Amino acid sequence: MNKRISYFLTVFAILLLQAVSAYAVATNEIAIATIANPLLEKENELQFSINITRTTDDWVRWANGTFQLDLQGSGIRYENLGIELIPDSTDLNLAFYTITPRIVTVDLVPGTRLTKNRISVTILGPQNYSEAHLVTLDSATPLRVGRFRVFTLDNSPFPLSLSLDWIKPEGYYQACAYKLLNDSIPWHVGNNNIEMRNKIIYTSDPPLRIPTMSMSLCDSTQYIGEKIVKLSWSTNGERNSYGFDILRAILPFGETDPSQLTYTKIASFPNTGHGTTFTRYNYGPYYDSVGLERGEKYYYKIISMSADNIPNLDSAGQVIESYCSVDIPFAVIVQAKPMPNPFSDGTRITYKLDDDVYLTATIYDPLGQVVQVLIDNQFLKMGNHEINFQASEFAVQGMYEAVFTAHPINDNSIELSRAVVKLQLSR
C-alpha cells in the first residue's frame, strides 16, 4: 500500500512539475500584439491599430509580421469590404518596411483552415539589423505597426454588434519576428529574423462606436453689457474635429425668417479641437464686440472644422454646426417697481439694468422739489438691483417720483436712459 501511495505521489509530482513548466513557458512572453482602439468612425467605417509591445530585453529591433484578423457581425460580407493603411499612421520607416493590408475572400474548403475569410496585414521588413525598427521597453509607447481603415464597398452600415479579434489558433495564423545582430542563437546568422512563436501574447480591445458629434452654442452665450457678446460652446464628443469657425449675421429690419440670413465669419480657432474622442469638451469664451448696434438681434453659428480645414459632416452628410441668437438692448433701465406701493413710511424699489452704467436716482416730492438723492452717478453692473426710500416724518402725503438716469459705459450710441417710478405716500 505504501509503495502504491508513493508511486501515485511521484506521478502527481511529475505531472505538477510539467504543468508548472508549461505555464512558465506559456507566460514567459517577450512581446504583446494588440488590436488597439478599434473605433467605428462612421456607420460604414471601422478603424483599428496593430501595436507591438516589447516586454523583455531578449530583443530590441522588430523585423516583420503577418497578422490575420476576424471581423464578426450580423450580415458581414467579406466580399463587400475594403481595407487601407491610414497615411502617416505607422511608426515604421516605409523606406525599409512594406505594409500590405488585404481582405482575403476565398471560398472555404471543408477541413482547410488556410482559406478562411479574413482581414490580413503583412509587413515585410528590412534585410539589415541596423535598418530594423528599434522598439523601446516601455508599455506606454508600443510600436504602432499602423492604423487601418476597413469600410464597406457599397457604403452600407456595419451592424450594431461588432467584434474584431485575432484568428485562432494564433500559432497557425499569426507570425511575428525580431532581428538579432550576432549569432548568439546556434542556428542564427547575422541580420536574420527570429520568430517569436509561442512567446507572444495576442490581445484585442473591444470595438467602440463614436457617437454622432453635436455642439451647443447657446448654453452659456450671453450679452454681458457694453455691446459685448460672450460666446462659449461645448461638444458631447468629437469626430475628426480639429478646430472651429464662428460666423455672425444680423436679421434685417422687417425680416422674420432666420433661415435666410447671410453669415460672415468673424473668428477661427484652428487646432483647438480634440480629433476623435468620446469626451465632452467646453470651449471659449470668445468676446464679440466689433460693430454691434443696440436694438438689433444678432445670430451666431459655430462650425466644426476637420483636419483639412473644411466643415465636418455628420453621417447624413450635413454640416456639424450649432446656432444661437442674442439681443442687444435699446433701453438700459427696465422693470423698475416699488414694493409696497402705496406706502406709509418707506418702500423698496427693484430695478434691472440691461447694461453697465453710471446711475443717478433722485426722489421728487409732489411739488417737483428734490427730496433725496438715493444714488449719485454710481457705477453699477448689468443685472438686478434694489434700493430703499425712507420718507421723513415730516413728509406730506401725495405722489412722489423716483427718477433713474443711466449713462451707458463707453457707448455713444445713446446719451442716457431714464425711468420714472411713481410712488404714493399715504398717511
Summary of the structure (lengths in Angstrom):
residues: 427
radius of gyration: 37.1
end to end distance: 120.1
largest distance: 128.0
contacts: 1226
relative contact order: 0.11
helix: 11%
strand: 51%
